[in-house]
Amino acid sequence: MSIPQKVVSFKEAEQLFRDGMTIMFGGFMGAGTPAGLVRALLANGANNLTMIGNDTAFPESGVGPLIVNKRVRKLIVSHIGTNPETGRQMLANEIEVQLVPQGTLIEQIRCGGAGLGGVLTPTGVGTIVEEGKTKLTFDGVEYLVERPLRADIAIIKAKKADRIGNLVYERAARNFNPLIALAADLVIAEVDELVETGEIDPDVVITPGALVDKIVLAGRN
């Protein structure tokens, strides 16, 4: 049985993006966000994107450049406060922003990856977060029903990969990347180092290669 060739150039990865796609991205304030893939997405010219991730970082980092260049139609995130351009576009009705409590957002992504129907959470009950959502009561406690989230493509960042896509992350830059790798139809990993298959100790692999479809090496076109 032949092993698929997963290692591609940024130019090849760029061709995978299309207008109107839903794209999940890893990172926390830009740390752990695949900067090279963000640039590839910019170069591709895809518009009307829905972006799902923790935050919009800063205008010049993370997914901020996509916001600045008005490539994004809708955001599902937990924080926008460090990117004034996101706030400006939201107030001008140029972009739709769905703010979700961080823990709820990650649970929605986890549910999307696990094939579950959603998650019950008390977070947001009695606040504007509950508007338009189903509520259920169990043992006298009210819960919101939060639906699972999935994406067409996930772009993630890792420290190291082997040629079949087993991934190792670097410290806090790991953040939400492993969960996001579970919840997309196509997963592209940007890595700092590429090694031969078998060179990574299986005990340190966080994201198994079965979840990774494409690999790009940071700093290489």
TORPA-4810 file (N, C-alpha, C, O; in nm, 3 decimals):
<nodes>
NODE_1_0.084_-0.119_0.000_0.000_0.000_0.000_0.088_0.125_0.000_0.178_0.137_0.084_M
NODE_2_0.064_0.216_-0.092_0.145_0.338_-0.100_0.101_0.438_0.006_-0.017_0.445_0.043_S
NODE_3_0.197_0.516_0.055_0.169_0.620_0.154_0.150_0.752_0.081_0.235_0.790_0.001_I
NODE_4_0.040_0.823_0.108_0.017_0.951_0.039_0.130_1.050_0.065_0.186_1.055_0.174_P
NODE_5_0.162_1.129_-0.036_0.262_1.235_-0.021_0.194_1.355_0.045_0.112_1.422_-0.017_Q
NODE_6_0.229_1.380_0.169_0.163_1.488_0.244_0.241_1.619_0.241_0.182_1.725_0.262_K
NODE_7_0.370_1.614_0.217_0.452_1.734_0.221_0.433_1.812_0.091_0.461_1.761_-0.018_V
NODE_8_0.387_1.936_0.103_0.362_2.020_-0.014_0.425_2.157_0.007_0.464_2.192_0.119_V
NODE_9_0.434_2.233_-0.099_0.482_2.371_-0.090_0.368_2.462_-0.046_0.251_2.423_-0.051_S
NODE_10_0.403_2.584_-0.004_0.298_2.680_0.029_0.214_2.712_-0.094_0.094_2.735_-0.084_F
NODE_11_0.278_2.716_-0.210_0.205_2.744_-0.334_0.101_2.636_-0.360_-0.010_2.666_-0.404_K
NODE_12_0.136_2.511_-0.335_0.040_2.402_-0.353_-0.071_2.411_-0.250_-0.188_2.389_-0.282_E
NODE_13_-0.035_2.442_-0.126_-0.136_2.456_-0.021_-0.231_2.571_-0.051_-0.351_2.563_-0.024_A
NODE_14_-0.177_2.676_-0.107_-0.257_2.795_-0.141_-0.375_2.761_-0.231_-0.481_2.822_-0.221_E
NODE_15_-0.355_2.664_-0.320_-0.459_2.629_-0.417_-0.578_2.557_-0.353_-0.680_2.537_-0.419_Q
NODE_16_-0.567_2.519_-0.228_-0.674_2.444_-0.162_-0.785_2.533_-0.109_-0.894_2.485_-0.079_L
NODE_17_-0.758_2.663_-0.097_-0.856_2.754_-0.039_-0.952_2.806_-0.145_-0.914_2.830_-0.260_F
NODE_18_-1.080_2.822_-0.105_-1.183_2.870_-0.197_-1.268_2.977_-0.129_-1.277_2.983_-0.006_R
NODE_19_-1.330_3.061_-0.211_-1.424_3.160_-0.158_-1.533_3.090_-0.076_-1.580_2.982_-0.112_D
NODE_20_-1.573_3.154_0.033_-1.686_3.106_0.111_-1.657_2.991_0.205_-1.748_2.941_0.271_G
NODE_21_-1.532_2.948_0.213_-1.498_2.837_0.301_-1.506_2.875_0.449_-1.495_2.992_0.486_M
NODE_22_-1.526_2.773_0.532_-1.512_2.787_0.676_-1.376_2.731_0.714_-1.344_2.616_0.685_T
NODE_23_-1.295_2.814_0.780_-1.158_2.776_0.812_-1.134_2.791_0.962_-1.158_2.898_1.018_I
NODE_24_-1.088_2.686_1.025_-1.046_2.692_1.166_-0.898_2.719_1.172_-0.821_2.675_1.086_M
NODE_25_-0.858_2.792_1.275_-0.716_2.824_1.290_-0.673_2.808_1.435_-0.747_2.841_1.528_F
NODE_26_-0.551_2.756_1.452_-0.495_2.745_1.585_-0.432_2.875_1.629_-0.413_2.967_1.550_G
NODE_27_-0.400_2.881_1.758_-0.328_2.997_1.808_-0.398_3.068_1.921_-0.519_3.059_1.938_G
NODE_28_-0.318_3.140_2.000_-0.367_3.223_2.110_-0.291_3.354_2.102_-0.171_3.359_2.133_F
NODE_29_-0.358_3.461_2.062_-0.295_3.590_2.039_-0.179_3.579_1.938_-0.078_3.648_1.949_M
NODE_30_-0.196_3.492_1.842_-0.095_3.474_1.738_0.006_3.365_1.766_0.065_3.312_1.673_G
NODE_31_0.027_3.331_1.893_0.120_3.223_1.927_0.056_3.090_1.891_-0.050_3.055_1.942_A
NODE_32_0.122_3.016_1.803_0.066_2.889_1.757_-0.025_2.903_1.636_-0.088_2.806_1.595_G
NODE_33_-0.031_3.024_1.578_-0.104_3.043_1.453_-0.006_3.025_1.336_0.104_3.080_1.341_T
NODE_34_-0.043_2.950_1.233_0.049_2.925_1.121_0.061_3.047_1.029_-0.019_3.063_0.936_P
NODE_35_0.158_3.132_1.055_0.172_3.258_0.982_0.191_3.237_0.833_0.137_3.314_0.752_A
NODE_36_0.266_3.134_0.795_0.288_3.107_0.653_0.160_3.070_0.581_0.140_3.110_0.466_G
NODE_37_0.073_2.994_0.647_-0.054_2.956_0.585_-0.150_3.074_0.579_-0.230_3.084_0.486_L
NODE_38_-0.142_3.164_0.677_-0.222_3.287_0.670_-0.179_3.368_0.548_-0.262_3.422_0.476_V
NODE_39_-0.047_3.378_0.526_0.002_3.450_0.407_-0.042_3.380_0.278_-0.075_3.446_0.180_R
NODE_40_-0.041_3.247_0.279_-0.086_3.173_0.161_-0.234_3.199_0.133_-0.275_3.211_0.018_A
NODE_41_-0.311_3.207_0.238_-0.454_3.236_0.223_-0.475_3.376_0.168_-0.564_3.399_0.085_L
NODE_42_-0.394_3.470_0.213_-0.399_3.606_0.158_-0.363_3.607_0.010_-0.430_3.670_-0.071_L
NODE_43_-0.257_3.535_-0.025_-0.211_3.531_-0.164_-0.313_3.464_-0.255_-0.325_3.500_-0.373_A
NODE_44_-0.386_3.369_-0.201_-0.487_3.297_-0.279_-0.600_3.389_-0.324_-0.656_3.371_-0.432_N
NODE_45_-0.633_3.488_-0.241_-0.739_3.581_-0.276_-0.878_3.537_-0.236_-0.976_3.604_-0.270_G
NODE_46_-0.890_3.424_-0.164_-1.022_3.377_-0.122_-1.092_3.481_-0.035_-1.030_3.543_0.051_A
NODE_47_-1.223_3.499_-0.060_-1.303_3.598_0.011_-1.422_3.533_0.079_-1.447_3.414_0.065_N
NODE_48_-1.495_3.616_0.155_-1.619_3.572_0.221_-1.596_3.449_0.308_-1.676_3.356_0.310_N
NODE_49_-1.486_3.452_0.381_-1.450_3.339_0.465_-1.519_3.346_0.601_-1.546_3.454_0.653_L
NODE_50_-1.548_3.230_0.656_-1.586_3.219_0.796_-1.466_3.163_0.870_-1.417_3.055_0.836_T
NODE_51_-1.419_3.235_0.970_-1.300_3.194_1.045_-1.341_3.157_1.187_-1.413_3.231_1.254_M
NODE_52_-1.293_3.042_1.233_-1.323_2.993_1.368_-1.192_2.972_1.442_-1.105_2.898_1.396_I
NODE_53_-1.179_3.036_1.557_-1.059_3.021_1.638_-1.073_3.102_1.766_-1.179_3.161_1.790_G
NODE_54_-0.970_3.105_1.846_-0.982_3.171_1.975_-0.995_3.322_1.965_-1.078_3.381_2.033_N
NODE_55_-0.914_3.386_1.879_-0.911_3.532_1.877_-0.858_3.582_1.743_-0.811_3.505_1.659_D
NODE_56_-0.867_3.714_1.724_-0.814_3.773_1.600_-0.680_3.841_1.623_-0.636_3.920_1.539_T
NODE_57_-0.615_3.812_1.734_-0.478_3.857_1.762_-0.464_4.008_1.741_-0.537_4.086_1.801_A
NODE_58_-0.370_4.047_1.655_-0.341_4.188_1.630_-0.350_4.214_1.479_-0.347_4.119_1.401_F
NODE_59_-0.361_4.340_1.437_-0.374_4.366_1.293_-0.262_4.305_1.208_-0.285_4.266_1.094_P
NODE_60_-0.142_4.298_1.266_-0.027_4.252_1.187_0.013_4.108_1.216_0.110_4.058_1.158_E
NODE_61_-0.059_4.039_1.304_-0.019_3.902_1.339_-0.140_3.813_1.356_-0.254_3.860_1.356_S
NODE_62_-0.113_3.681_1.372_-0.223_3.586_1.379_-0.304_3.593_1.250_-0.248_3.600_1.141_G
NODE_63_-0.436_3.590_1.264_-0.522_3.603_1.145_-0.558_3.749_1.119_-0.640_3.779_1.033_V
NODE_64_-0.495_3.841_1.195_-0.523_3.983_1.178_-0.513_4.034_1.036_-0.599_4.110_0.993_G
NODE_65_-0.409_3.994_0.959_-0.399_4.043_0.820_-0.520_4.006_0.734_-0.554_4.080_0.641_P
NODE_66_-0.584_3.894_0.762_-0.705_3.858_0.687_-0.818_3.954_0.718_-0.898_3.988_0.630_L
NODE_67_-0.826_3.999_0.844_-0.928_4.096_0.882_-0.899_4.230_0.814_-0.987_4.290_0.752_I
NODE_68_-0.775_4.275_0.826_-0.735_4.404_0.769_-0.765_4.410_0.619_-0.808_4.513_0.568_V
NODE_69_-0.741_4.299_0.549_-0.763_4.295_0.405_-0.906_4.257_0.367_-0.936_4.234_0.250_N
NODE_70_-0.993_4.251_0.466_-1.137_4.230_0.445_-1.168_4.102_0.367_-1.250_4.101_0.275_K
NODE_71_-1.102_3.996_0.406_-1.127_3.866_0.343_-1.231_3.785_0.421_-1.278_3.681_0.374_R
NODE_72_-1.267_3.833_0.539_-1.350_3.752_0.630_-1.491_3.808_0.637_-1.512_3.928_0.659_V
NODE_73_-1.588_3.721_0.618_-1.730_3.758_0.628_-1.783_3.740_0.769_-1.861_3.820_0.819_R
NODE_74_-1.738_3.631_0.835_-1.791_3.598_0.967_-1.680_3.543_1.055_-1.594_3.468_1.009_K
NODE_75_-1.684_3.581_1.182_-1.590_3.530_1.281_-1.666_3.459_1.392_-1.769_3.507_1.439_L
NODE_76_-1.615_3.344_1.434_-1.663_3.277_1.555_-1.542_3.265_1.645_-1.457_3.178_1.625_I
NODE_77_-1.533_3.353_1.745_-1.414_3.366_1.828_-1.455_3.400_1.971_-1.572_3.427_1.999_V
NODE_78_-1.357_3.398_2.061_-1.386_3.434_2.200_-1.332_3.570_2.239_-1.365_3.621_2.346_S
NODE_79_-1.250_3.632_2.152_-1.187_3.759_2.191_-1.145_3.837_2.067_-1.087_3.781_1.974_H
NODE_80_-1.174_3.967_2.067_-1.130_4.053_1.956_-1.063_4.180_2.006_-1.024_4.265_1.926_I
NODE_81_-1.049_4.195_2.138_-1.010_4.322_2.197_-0.873_4.374_2.160_-0.848_4.494_2.170_G
NODE_82_-0.782_4.286_2.118_-0.647_4.331_2.083_-0.633_4.370_1.936_-0.526_4.412_1.892_T
NODE_83_-0.741_4.355_1.861_-0.737_4.389_1.719_-0.843_4.497_1.692_-0.959_4.464_1.665_N
NODE_84_-0.805_4.624_1.697_-0.904_4.731_1.678_-0.973_4.728_1.543_-1.086_4.776_1.531_P
NODE_85_-0.909_4.673_1.441_-0.971_4.667_1.309_-1.091_4.572_1.310_-1.190_4.597_1.242_E
NODE_86_-1.082_4.463_1.387_-1.197_4.374_1.400_-1.315_4.449_1.460_-1.427_4.440_1.410_T
NODE_87_-1.289_4.523_1.568_-1.395_4.599_1.632_-1.454_4.705_1.541_-1.575_4.725_1.539_G
NODE_88_-1.369_4.773_1.464_-1.418_4.876_1.373_-1.510_4.817_1.267_-1.617_4.871_1.240_R
NODE_89_-1.467_4.703_1.208_-1.549_4.640_1.104_-1.680_4.588_1.162_-1.784_4.595_1.096_Q
NODE_90_-1.676_4.537_1.285_-1.798_4.487_1.348_-1.898_4.601_1.369_-2.016_4.587_1.336_M
NODE_91_-1.852_4.714_1.422_-1.940_4.827_1.448_-1.993_4.889_1.319_-2.101_4.949_1.318_L
NODE_92_-1.917_4.876_1.211_-1.959_4.928_1.081_-2.042_4.828_1.002_-2.077_4.853_0.886_A
NODE_93_-2.073_4.713_1.064_-2.148_4.606_0.997_-2.079_4.555_0.871_-2.144_4.515_0.774_N
NODE_94_-1.947_4.558_0.873_-1.869_4.505_0.761_-1.831_4.359_0.783_-1.788_4.290_0.690_E
NODE_95_-1.846_4.312_0.905_-1.812_4.174_0.938_-1.906_4.126_1.048_-1.943_4.204_1.137_I
NODE_96_-1.945_4.001_1.043_-2.029_3.943_1.148_-1.938_3.877_1.251_-1.853_3.794_1.216_E
NODE_97_-1.955_3.914_1.376_-1.873_3.858_1.483_-1.963_3.786_1.583_-2.051_3.846_1.643_V
NODE_98_-1.939_3.657_1.600_-2.008_3.578_1.700_-1.911_3.552_1.813_-1.818_3.471_1.799_Q
NODE_99_-1.931_3.620_1.925_-1.843_3.602_2.041_-1.894_3.489_2.128_-2.011_3.485_2.165_L
NODE_100_-1.805_3.396_2.159_-1.840_3.276_2.234_-1.745_3.263_2.352_-1.625_3.282_2.336_V
NODE_101_-1.796_3.231_2.472_-1.704_3.205_2.583_-1.599_3.102_2.543_-1.630_3.003_2.477_P
NODE_102_-1.475_3.125_2.585_-1.365_3.042_2.536_-1.386_2.893_2.561_-1.366_2.812_2.472_Q
NODE_103_-1.426_2.858_2.681_-1.446_2.717_2.713_-1.556_2.655_2.629_-1.545_2.541_2.585_G
NODE_104_-1.663_2.732_2.607_-1.774_2.683_2.523_-1.727_2.662_2.380_-1.760_2.561_2.317_T
NODE_105_-1.651_2.758_2.328_-1.601_2.747_2.191_-1.519_2.621_2.171_-1.538_2.549_2.073_L
NODE_106_-1.430_2.594_2.264_-1.344_2.476_2.250_-1.425_2.348_2.263_-1.396_2.249_2.195_I
NODE_107_-1.527_2.348_2.349_-1.613_2.230_2.360_-1.693_2.209_2.232_-1.714_2.095_2.191_E
NODE_108_-1.737_2.317_2.168_-1.808_2.303_2.041_-1.717_2.241_1.934_-1.761_2.157_1.855_Q
NODE_109_-1.592_2.284_1.933_-1.496_2.227_1.837_-1.470_2.080_1.869_-1.465_1.995_1.780_I
NODE_110_-1.453_2.051_1.998_-1.430_1.911_2.038_-1.548_1.823_1.996_-1.528_1.712_1.946_R
NODE_111_-1.671_1.874_2.015_-1.789_1.798_1.975_-1.792_1.777_1.824_-1.830_1.669_1.776_C
NODE_112_-1.753_1.879_1.749_-1.748_1.865_1.604_-1.650_1.757_1.561_-1.676_1.683_1.467_G
NODE_113_-1.538_1.748_1.631_-1.439_1.647_1.600_-1.480_1.507_1.641_-1.441_1.409_1.578_G
NODE_114_-1.560_1.499_1.747_-1.601_1.368_1.799_-1.731_1.318_1.738_-1.775_1.207_1.768_A
NODE_115_-1.794_1.398_1.654_-1.919_1.356_1.593_-2.037_1.362_1.687_-2.137_1.293_1.666_G
NODE_116_-2.028_1.445_1.791_-2.137_1.459_1.887_-2.236_1.566_1.842_-2.204_1.650_1.758_L
NODE_117_-2.355_1.561_1.900_-2.460_1.653_1.859_-2.452_1.790_1.922_-2.525_1.880_1.883_G
NODE_118_-2.364_1.806_2.019_-2.351_1.935_2.086_-2.309_1.916_2.230_-2.276_1.806_2.273_G
NODE_119_-2.310_2.027_2.304_-2.268_2.024_2.443_-2.368_2.105_2.526_-2.418_2.207_2.480_V
NODE_120_-2.395_2.059_2.647_-2.478_2.133_2.741_-2.387_2.211_2.835_-2.296_2.153_2.895_L
NODE_121_-2.411_2.341_2.847_-2.329_2.422_2.935_-2.413_2.526_3.007_-2.503_2.585_2.947_T
NODE_122_-2.386_2.550_3.136_-2.456_2.658_3.206_-2.398_2.796_3.175_-2.458_2.898_3.209_P
NODE_123_-2.281_2.798_3.112_-2.216_2.926_3.082_-2.300_3.008_2.984_-2.334_2.962_2.876_T
NODE_124_-2.333_3.128_3.024_-2.411_3.217_2.939_-2.559_3.220_2.968_-2.630_3.305_2.914_G
NODE_125_-2.609_3.130_3.052_-2.751_3.131_3.088_-2.783_3.263_3.158_-2.712_3.305_3.250_V
NODE_126_-2.891_3.327_3.114_-2.930_3.454_3.175_-2.857_3.574_3.121_-2.873_3.685_3.174_G
NODE_127_-2.777_3.555_3.015_-2.703_3.666_2.953_-2.739_3.673_2.804_-2.818_3.592_2.755_T
NODE_128_-2.681_3.770_2.734_-2.708_3.781_2.591_-2.657_3.660_2.513_-2.697_3.638_2.399_I
NODE_129_-2.569_3.582_2.574_-2.516_3.462_2.508_-2.628_3.364_2.476_-2.617_3.289_2.379_V
NODE_130_-2.735_3.362_2.556_-2.840_3.262_2.537_-2.939_3.298_2.426_-3.023_3.215_2.391_E
NODE_131_-2.932_3.418_2.372_-3.031_3.461_2.273_-3.033_3.369_2.151_-2.931_3.345_2.087_E
NODE_132_-3.152_3.318_2.121_-3.171_3.233_2.005_-3.128_3.089_2.023_-3.129_3.012_1.927_G
NODE_133_-3.090_3.051_2.145_-3.041_2.915_2.168_-3.141_2.833_2.249_-3.219_2.886_2.328_K
NODE_134_-3.138_2.702_2.228_-3.222_2.611_2.303_-3.171_2.598_2.446_-3.050_2.590_2.469_T
NODE_135_-3.265_2.596_2.542_-3.228_2.574_2.682_-3.296_2.447_2.732_-3.412_2.420_2.701_K
NODE_136_-3.224_2.370_2.809_-3.276_2.249_2.873_-3.249_2.256_3.022_-3.152_2.317_3.066_L
NODE_137_-3.336_2.192_3.099_-3.319_2.189_3.244_-3.304_2.046_3.292_-3.388_1.961_3.263_T
NODE_138_-3.197_2.019_3.365_-3.174_1.888_3.426_-3.145_1.908_3.574_-3.060_1.988_3.611_F
NODE_139_-3.218_1.833_3.658_-3.198_1.841_3.803_-3.203_1.985_3.853_-3.129_2.024_3.943_D
NODE_140_-3.291_2.063_3.793_-3.312_2.199_3.837_-3.211_2.300_3.786_-3.217_2.417_3.823_G
NODE_141_-3.118_2.257_3.701_-3.015_2.347_3.648_-3.041_2.371_3.499_-3.062_2.277_3.423_V
NODE_142_-3.040_2.499_3.458_-3.060_2.534_3.318_-2.928_2.527_3.241_-2.823_2.569_3.290_E
NODE_143_-2.936_2.473_3.121_-2.819_2.462_3.034_-2.853_2.517_2.896_-2.967_2.508_2.850_Y
NODE_144_-2.754_2.574_2.831_-2.766_2.607_2.690_-2.720_2.488_2.607_-2.625_2.419_2.643_L
NODE_145_-2.787_2.465_2.495_-2.743_2.364_2.399_-2.655_2.434_2.295_-2.703_2.514_2.216_V
NODE_146_-2.527_2.403_2.297_-2.433_2.462_2.202_-2.401_2.360_2.094_-2.360_2.248_2.124_E
NODE_147_-2.419_2.399_1.969_-2.403_2.307_1.857_-2.256_2.283_1.825_-2.171_2.368_1.854_R
NODE_148_-2.225_2.168_1.766_-2.085_2.140_1.729_-2.038_2.230_1.616_-2.118_2.280_1.537_P
NODE_149_-1.908_2.251_1.610_-1.847_2.331_1.504_-1.750_2.246_1.424_-1.670_2.171_1.480_L
NODE_150_-1.757_2.260_1.292_-1.662_2.195_1.204_-1.623_2.294_1.094_-1.688_2.397_1.076_R
NODE_151_-1.516_2.262_1.023_-1.467_2.352_0.918_-1.434_2.273_0.792_-1.416_2.151_0.796_A
NODE_152_-1.427_2.345_0.682_-1.379_2.284_0.558_-1.229_2.254_0.567_-1.184_2.146_0.528_D
NODE_153_-1.154_2.351_0.620_-1.009_2.337_0.634_-0.967_2.386_0.772_-1.018_2.487_0.821_I
NODE_154_-0.875_2.314_0.834_-0.809_2.361_0.956_-0.664_2.393_0.922_-0.596_2.313_0.857_A
NODE_155_-0.617_2.510_0.966_-0.475_2.543_0.951_-0.414_2.548_1.091_-0.459_2.624_1.177_I
NODE_156_-0.312_2.467_1.113_-0.254_2.454_1.246_-0.102_2.469_1.239_-0.041_2.459_1.132_I
NODE_157_-0.042_2.492_1.355_0.103_2.512_1.364_0.161_2.413_1.464_0.108_2.396_1.573_K
NODE_158_0.269_2.346_1.425_0.338_2.252_1.513_0.488_2.276_1.505_0.537_2.339_1.412_A
NODE_159_0.560_2.225_1.603_0.706_2.239_1.604_0.770_2.144_1.505_0.861_2.182_1.432_K
NODE_160_0.723_2.019_1.504_0.791_1.916_1.426_0.688_1.819_1.369_0.585_1.792_1.430_K
NODE_161_0.719_1.766_1.250_0.638_1.661_1.189_0.728_1.560_1.122_0.839_1.593_1.080_A
NODE_162_0.679_1.437_1.113_0.746_1.343_1.022_0.666_1.341_0.892_0.566_1.412_0.879_D
NODE_163_0.710_1.261_0.797_0.652_1.269_0.663_0.511_1.212_0.652_0.444_1.233_0.551_R
NODE_164_0.465_1.142_0.754_0.326_1.096_0.751_0.236_1.182_0.840_0.118_1.151_0.857_I
NODE_165_0.293_1.289_0.896_0.208_1.387_0.963_0.196_1.378_1.113_0.116_1.451_1.172_G
NODE_166_0.272_1.291_1.178_0.271_1.291_1.325_0.330_1.422_1.375_0.436_1.464_1.329_N
NODE_167_0.262_1.488_1.469_0.300_1.623_1.509_0.341_1.633_1.655_0.285_1.566_1.743_L
NODE_168_0.440_1.718_1.678_0.484_1.756_1.812_0.476_1.908_1.820_0.515_1.978_1.726_V
NODE_169_0.426_1.959_1.932_0.408_2.103_1.948_0.513_2.160_2.042_0.583_2.087_2.113_Y
NODE_170_0.523_2.293_2.042_0.621_2.360_2.127_0.552_2.438_2.238_0.490_2.542_2.214_E
NODE_171_0.561_2.387_2.359_0.515_2.455_2.479_0.373_2.511_2.460_0.283_2.442_2.412_R
NODE_172_0.354_2.638_2.501_0.220_2.697_2.498_0.168_2.720_2.357_0.048_2.743_2.339_A
NODE_173_0.255_2.716_2.257_0.209_2.731_2.118_0.122_2.614_2.075_0.058_2.619_1.970_A
NODE_174_0.120_2.510_2.155_0.030_2.397_2.128_-0.116_2.442_2.137_-0.196_2.411_2.048_R
NODE_175_-0.151_2.514_2.241_-0.286_2.563_2.273_-0.399_2.484_2.208_-0.419_2.367_2.242_N
NODE_176_-0.474_2.543_2.115_-0.594_2.477_2.063_-0.569_2.395_1.937_-0.662_2.335_1.884_F
NODE_177_-0.446_2.392_1.889_-0.418_2.323_1.763_-0.460_2.176_1.761_-0.521_2.134_1.663_N
NODE_178_-0.430_2.096_1.864_-0.468_1.955_1.857_-0.619_1.932_1.844_-0.662_1.842_1.772_P
NODE_179_-0.699_2.013_1.914_-0.844_1.996_1.903_-0.895_2.038_1.766_-0.983_1.974_1.708_L
NODE_180_-0.839_2.146_1.714_-0.882_2.195_1.583_-0.851_2.092_1.474_-0.924_2.082_1.376_I
NODE_181_-0.743_2.017_1.492_-0.708_1.913_1.394_-0.813_1.803_1.384_-0.815_1.727_1.287_A
NODE_182_-0.900_1.794_1.483_-1.004_1.691_1.484_-1.129_1.732_1.407_-1.211_1.647_1.371_L
NODE_183_-1.145_1.862_1.382_-1.278_1.912_1.345_-1.285_1.975_1.207_-1.360_2.071_1.187_A
NODE_184_-1.208_1.925_1.113_-1.212_1.980_0.977_-1.203_1.868_0.874_-1.150_1.760_0.902_A
NODE_185_-1.255_1.895_0.756_-1.249_1.796_0.648_-1.108_1.781_0.592_-1.072_1.674_0.543_D
NODE_186_-1.029_1.889_0.599_-0.891_1.887_0.551_-0.804_1.962_0.651_-0.837_2.074_0.690_L
NODE_187_-0.694_1.901_0.692_-0.605_1.961_0.793_-0.468_1.987_0.730_-0.404_1.896_0.678_V
NODE_188_-0.425_2.113_0.737_-0.293_2.152_0.687_-0.209_2.197_0.805_-0.248_2.288_0.879_I
NODE_189_-0.095_2.134_0.824_-0.006_2.167_0.935_0.118_2.238_0.883_0.187_2.188_0.794_A
NODE_190_0.147_2.354_0.940_0.272_2.424_0.914_0.369_2.389_1.026_0.335_2.403_1.143_E
NODE_191_0.489_2.344_0.990_0.584_2.297_1.091_0.719_2.364_1.073_0.755_2.407_0.964_V
NODE_192_0.794_2.372_1.183_0.928_2.431_1.179_1.034_2.330_1.136_1.139_2.367_1.084_D
NODE_193_1.006_2.202_1.160_1.106_2.098_1.133_1.037_1.974_1.076_0.932_1.933_1.125_E
NODE_194_1.097_1.917_0.974_1.046_1.795_0.913_1.150_1.686_0.925_1.265_1.705_0.885_L
NODE_195_1.110_1.570_0.979_1.202_1.458_0.996_1.145_1.336_0.926_1.029_1.335_0.884_V
NODE_196_1.227_1.234_0.914_1.182_1.112_0.848_1.088_1.035_0.940_1.094_1.044_1.062_E
NODE_197_1.002_0.958_0.877_0.907_0.876_0.952_0.983_0.778_1.042_1.076_0.711_0.999_T
NODE_198_0.943_0.773_1.167_1.008_0.686_1.265_1.104_0.759_1.356_1.149_0.702_1.456_G
NODE_199_1.138_0.884_1.324_1.233_0.959_1.405_1.169_1.027_1.526_1.240_1.073_1.616_E
NODE_200_1.038_1.035_1.529_0.969_1.093_1.644_0.925_0.982_1.738_0.860_0.886_1.695_I
NODE_201_0.961_0.993_1.864_0.918_0.897_1.965_0.765_0.897_1.971_0.706_1.002_1.995_D
NODE_202_0.701_0.782_1.951_0.554_0.778_1.955_0.495_0.834_2.084_0.383_0.884_2.084_P
NODE_203_0.570_0.824_2.193_0.518_0.872_2.321_0.505_1.024_2.328_0.436_1.075_2.416_D
NODE_204_0.569_1.098_2.237_0.560_1.244_2.241_0.470_1.299_2.130_0.450_1.420_2.121_V
NODE_205_0.417_1.212_2.046_0.325_1.257_1.941_0.195_1.304_2.004_0.135_1.232_2.085_V
NODE_206_0.151_1.423_1.969_0.024_1.477_2.019_-0.087_1.459_1.916_-0.195_1.410_1.948_I
NODE_207_-0.061_1.499_1.793_-0.157_1.480_1.685_-0.106_1.370_1.592_-0.001_1.386_1.530_T
NODE_208_-0.179_1.259_1.582_-0.133_1.149_1.496_-0.148_1.183_1.348_-0.235_1.261_1.309_P
NODE_209_-0.062_1.124_1.268_-0.061_1.152_1.126_-0.191_1.123_1.054_-0.217_1.180_0.949_G
NODE_210_-0.272_1.034_1.109_-0.400_1.002_1.045_-0.491_1.123_1.035_-0.583_1.125_0.952_A
NODE_211_-0.467_1.224_1.119_-0.552_1.343_1.118_-0.500_1.453_1.026_-0.571_1.551_1.000_L
NODE_212_-0.378_1.439_0.975_-0.313_1.547_0.901_-0.309_1.511_0.752_-0.260_1.405_0.714_V
NODE_213_-0.360_1.601_0.670_-0.366_1.575_0.526_-0.249_1.634_0.449_-0.198_1.573_0.355_D
NODE_214_-0.206_1.755_0.488_-0.098_1.824_0.418_-0.002_1.885_0.520_-0.042_1.925_0.629_K
NODE_215_0.126_1.890_0.482_0.231_1.948_0.567_0.308_2.050_0.485_0.349_2.022_0.372_I
NODE_216_0.328_2.168_0.542_0.416_2.268_0.480_0.526_2.303_0.578_0.503_2.310_0.699_V
NODE_217_0.644_2.325_0.526_0.760_2.356_0.610_0.779_2.507_0.616_0.799_2.571_0.513_L
NODE_218_0.773_2.562_0.736_0.786_2.707_0.755_0.918_2.756_0.697_1.022_2.692_0.715_A
NODE_219_0.913_2.868_0.629_1.034_2.926_0.572_1.071_2.873_0.435_1.166_2.920_0.374_G
NODE_220_0.995_2.775_0.386_1.021_2.720_0.253_0.901_2.749_0.164_0.788_2.720_0.202_R
NODE_221_0.923_2.805_0.047_0.814_2.842_-0.043_0.754_2.719_-0.110_0.661_2.732_-0.190_N
</nodes>
